[in-house]
Amino acid sequence: MEKDNMELKMPPDKASSSQLPVLGLSAKRGLDKENVPEPKKKRARGPGTAATIAISHPRVPTMATMPRVKKQEAAQKATLKSGPWHTTAANTAVDPTTTRKGPSKRPAWDVKGQLCDLRKEFSACQEQTEVLTRENRELRNQLGEAEQHTKTLNAENKALKAENKALSGELSEVQVQAKQDQLELVKLGARVLELEELLHNQEGLIQSLQEEQLRLQAERRDLVIQLEVQTTQLQESTAALAKSQAEIITQAALLAERTEHLHGLEMERRYLHNQLQELKGNIRVFCRVRPALPGELEPPSGLIVFPPGPNGASDPPTRLSLTRPSDDRCSIIGGLPGPPVRYDFSFDRVFLPGSRQNEVFEEVSLLVQSALDGYPVCIFAYGQTGSGKTFTMEGGPGGDPQVEGLIPRAVRHLFSVAKKLQGQGWSYTFVASYVEIYNETIRDLLASVGGARKCQGGECEIRLAGPGSKELIVTNARYVPVTCEEEVESLLHLARQNRAVARTTQNEQSSRSHSVFQLQISGKHMGQNLHCAAPLSLVDLAGSERLDPGLSAGPAERERLKETQAINSSLSTLGLVIMALSNKEPHVPYRNSKLTYLLQNSLGGSAKMLMFVNISPLEENFSESLNSLRFASKVNQCIIGTARSNKK
């Protein structure tokens, strides 16, 4: 389109100087005018717009007519190139068989004729130039009008586009709003259905509430009647309650009186119990003869004899006799063999080889119970190695209840009695400890297995519990609060694993140390504001055999010699302490031995002691059995004094 405009805007001089023929342009212009459509009226869209735009000018050829115009121009250009003598219009139909090729060329000498031809041709070109100039002017005017019309159409198009865009935005907003309204309508429809269903349910609920109201009104009438009846009964009950309260006050006073009386009876029981124990002696000695074990020779008849009690065979035995059999040595007089020597001993009780563990504990149970009353109690087993001391105190292996020793039975008995006394207002706490004294060195038997069996945090020493206190404790040793017999049993099992044992000629597993199990008992009665505290000491002494003069001088033998000397020294100190207490001496050598120093509060005048002297029935142990019985007999003759309860 721009190329055609450029051709139309050429100046006249250039158009006149060209050799292009002008034939056929009017036909081309007529063709273009035929192709231009008639102008149409166009109404501007938009709200409030009522005016119309009338266009009287011919339209510029559209893009659809452009190819045909270009073909006509190309045909015209081809005609012009064929020479100025071709004046046939492009739209004239010419038969190619009858078309003339033009006048023949004049000869060269006919200059005048050629000049005439040129003048004619020049005149034709001028006329054609004028025609083209006019046509160019008209086309330029048409082009200006078309450009002006195009600008107007562009402005209208822009306005229409803006209006279309605005209308499209409005349409989108209306569509979005329509969708929202539709969704809201759906929600409102669902809400209406929900409200209708709720209304239906509420109507049913109202109906059921009305029925319930009627039922409650009927019940209310019944309750009013029942209330009148209950009011009458309440008045009667109030009168009965007042009477019962008076009876309760009377019963409470009677209960308080009986509680006080019961407490008095309990204190009287404790007093009589203590009196009974004192009558039996604050130092009592029991003798127990173990039976012959499998593999041992049966003792000869008459070696140990158990005479009947004072009232005959029905009384428990309290005496025994050891008879030394006659030997082959001749007496000084007459040269005959010496007669058998008989040694008679009397104790508080003698247990025959067939005695069971429960029989032994039954005899000492009342003494153990004295610890709950605030009396220090000490029970220890004395005798040579292999005489049954550990069996008496701890029991046999395997955990068989029938062979339990004094320690587990005493603990079980104390827990049982303490539980019964709770009904009388007493509450008790128990703290257990277990140590051994080996070569005058204290070791904690409750230390962890695999450790050095030393006390926790350093060496164990005996010290006072605090300033102004008479209670003795072992420093760095474990004191374990216990509440049941199972806890005590676990402690005993740990102590058995830790206790120092050594092989001797008398026993493969011989106790070479003194083991001391102590149970600190504290009781209080809040109603009477009474407090009591006392220890229960259960001691398994080391073997009491004498030194063997034929013992060799090897390292192991020297170690055994040192052990025996330490054991005999502590046992001798125990005898000296008991004799000093019996003789009321001003100085009692407690500190001469770690054993007596630790048991100081359980051996004094306020304590109750019981010694088990254990002997072997074998003839080969006759000398050691005799020495043990002699030591026990001396202890049995001692009278320490009246025991006192540690009460506050």
Summary of the structure (lengths in Angstrom):
residues: 648
radius of gyration: 70.4
end to end distance: 134.0
largest distance: 219.8
contacts: 1771
relative contact order: 0.09
helix: 50%
strand: 16%
